[in-house]
């Protein structure tokens, strides 16, 4: 049995939506909503990994745990690795789940589903995908597609990730959701490697693992959580969360 730790990286430096983690949604900062969704998943302790005192204070005020990390990390993966080493130097937690800090409407069941593939000892990293149903998403470069071999109903072995429309020909396409469950030793290996050529070309961090021969399996979930990158996204998230509350 694994012992997961859920970490949510968060920083204030966002280009399109400044101070994004602190954006108000229904009277609480967005990062607090993400923390609540992760807690509701019920798979293990949850902590925010941040370099900003304001984020840490907001999370602790809500009853959560925050760990301060360096401000010079190149990616969320690097930030969560520093955080897990600080929180758990004894190595008790053997799985680290990385939940993006801009997913305030994510389904807690989807977070929990990410652990499934790690029951197979051959899997290094698990992630999520959803079936693309809107035609415009098939050709949109911001929608990352997973190309994989189906190894069981609702589960794939990922072969590649791309911003282009792929694979070619008739058939389903799958939208990759950037949530990862790492074996702890796989996370350590991943952050210890330099960015790979395909990673830099596609601007997709997970291709570093693919090029290194690490196995990534993907679980199909019902829908893609709303990622908040713009003011329009923020308004949509506010409407979704307001709709969940009893009137």
N, C-alpha and C positions, 0 to 999 in steps of 0.2 A: 504494500500500500504506500502511495506517495504521500508526502506532507507538503502541500503547496503553500506558497506565499504569494499574495497578489500585490503587485506594485503598480502605481500610477504615476508616471513621470509628468511633471508640470513645470513650466517656466513662463515668465511674463513676456518674453521677447517674441511676439508674433507680428508678422509684417502686415497682414490684411486686417487683423482684428486685435489691436493693442490690448494688453492686459486680459487676454481671453479667458484664462482660468477663473478670473474674478468677475466675469460678466454676470450680471444679476439675472436669475431665472426664478421667478416666483418668490422673490425675497431672500434667496440664498445664492452664493457664488456657484458657477457652473461646476467647479472642481468638487464641491460638496455633493452635488447630484451624482457625479460619476462615482465618488466614494460610496454613496448610499447604494447604487446599483451593484457595485462590487461586493459590498457587505451582504446584500440580499442574495447573491449567488451562493453563499454559505459553504465555500470550498476551503476556506482558510483565512488567516489574519490578513488584513489589508493595510497598506501604508502608502502615503503620498511621498514621492521622491522629488524634492524641489530645491532650487537655489534661492528662493524668494521668501523672506520673512512673512510677507503679507499672506502668501498662500499657506504657509505652515500655520500661521495664527488662525486663519479661517477654518482650516481642517480641525485643529485641536479644539477650537471653540465649539465645533459641531460634535465633538466626542471622538474624533478620529486620531490617527497617529501620523505624524510627519517626520521625515528624516531629511536633514539638510545635506545637500551634495554640492560638488564643485560647480562653478558657473561656466566652465569651459568645455563641457562635454559636447561632442559632435552629434550625438544622437540620444534618443530615449533609451536605447539598449545599453549604452555606456552608463547612463545615469542610474538605471535600475541595478546594474551590476555593482556599482559603488554602494548603492543603498542596501542591497542584500548582504554584502560583505560587512557593512556596519551593523545591520540589524541582527545578523545571524552568523557571527564569526565561527561558531562551532560547526556549521554546516548541517544543522538539523533539517532544514527545509531543502528537499531535493528537487523540487519543481518551482519555477518562478513564472508566474503569469503576468504578462505585460499588457495592461489595459490603457489605451490612449486616454489622455485627460480631456479630450474634446468630444466625448461620446455620452452626453448626459441622458440620452434616451435608450441606451443599450439595454437589451433584455438580459436580466441576470441569468436566465437559463442558457443563453448563448455563451456567457462567460464560463459557466460550469461545463458546457459541452466541449470546450476546448481541451479538457483533460483526457477525454476518451482515447485518442490515439496513443497516448503515452503508456497505456496498458501493454502495448507492444514494445518490447525492449529494443527493437531495431529503430524505433522512431526517436529522432533527436529533438524535433520541434513540431508542435501542433499549431494549427491556425484554423480560420473559419472562412467559408465562402457562401455565397447565396446565388441562386439562379438569376440570371439577367432576364428581365421580362419586358423592359422598355427598349425599343429599337435604338433610341439615341444613345443609350449606355453602351451599346455594342461597338460604337465607333468613337466614343469619347475618351481621349487620352488620360483624363483624370480618373477614369474608372479602370483600375488594374484588374487584368484577367489572369486567372489561374488556369494553366494547362496541366492536366493530370490524367492518370490512369485510375479508373474506378476499381477499387479493390474490395468493396463491400457496399451495400446500399447506403447512400449518403456519406460515403467516405472515399477520398482520393489520395493517391500518392502523388504529390506535386512534382512535376517535371520542370516547370518554368513559370515565370510570372512576367507579364508584359503589359505595356500601355496600348499596344496595337490590338486590332481585332483578330483574335486567334482563339482556337485553331481555325484554319480555313475550312470552308464547306458547310453544309447543313448540319445542324445539331445544336445542342445547348452551349451557352457560354456562361462562365461563372465569375462573378464579381468577388475579388479578394477583399476580405475585411482584415485590417491591420491589427489584429489581436493575436498574441503569441503566447503559447505555453512552452517554456524551455525546460528541458532537463538542466539542472544547475551546471553540470560539467559542460553541457553544450553551450550554454550562455557564456561561460568563461572562455571556451574555445572561440566562440563567435566574436566577442569583443576584443580578443587578442590578435585577430587577423586584420590586415589592412583592407581597405575597400577594394573590391575586385573590379576588373574591367567592365563586366556586364552591369554590375551594380552602379557604376558611375555613368555608364551609357544610358541605362533605362531610368536612373535615379530611383532605384528600388533596392533598399537595404537587404532584403531577404535573399537577393541573388548572390550575395557573398556566401551564404550558407550553401546554396545550390552549387555554386562553382567549386566549393570545397568538398563536395561529395556528402554533405550532411543530408539526412533524410527529413523531409517535411511532409507531414500528412495533413489533409484538410477535411474538416467536417462541414457538411451542408446545414445551414440554418435557414429559417424561414424568410428573413428579410435583412437588409443592410441597415445598421443603425445610422442615425443622422449624425454626421460629423460636422461640427461647427467651425467653419473657416471664415465666414463673412457675416455681415450684419443681417443679411437675409436668412442665413442658416440659423442665426440666433433667434430671430423672430419665429421661425418654424419650431425650434426647440421649445420656446416659451409656450407656444400654442399646444404642442403635444403634451407637455407636462401639466399645463393648466387643465387640459381635457382629462387627465388621469385622476385629478383630485375630485373628491365628492363635492357636489354643489351645495 
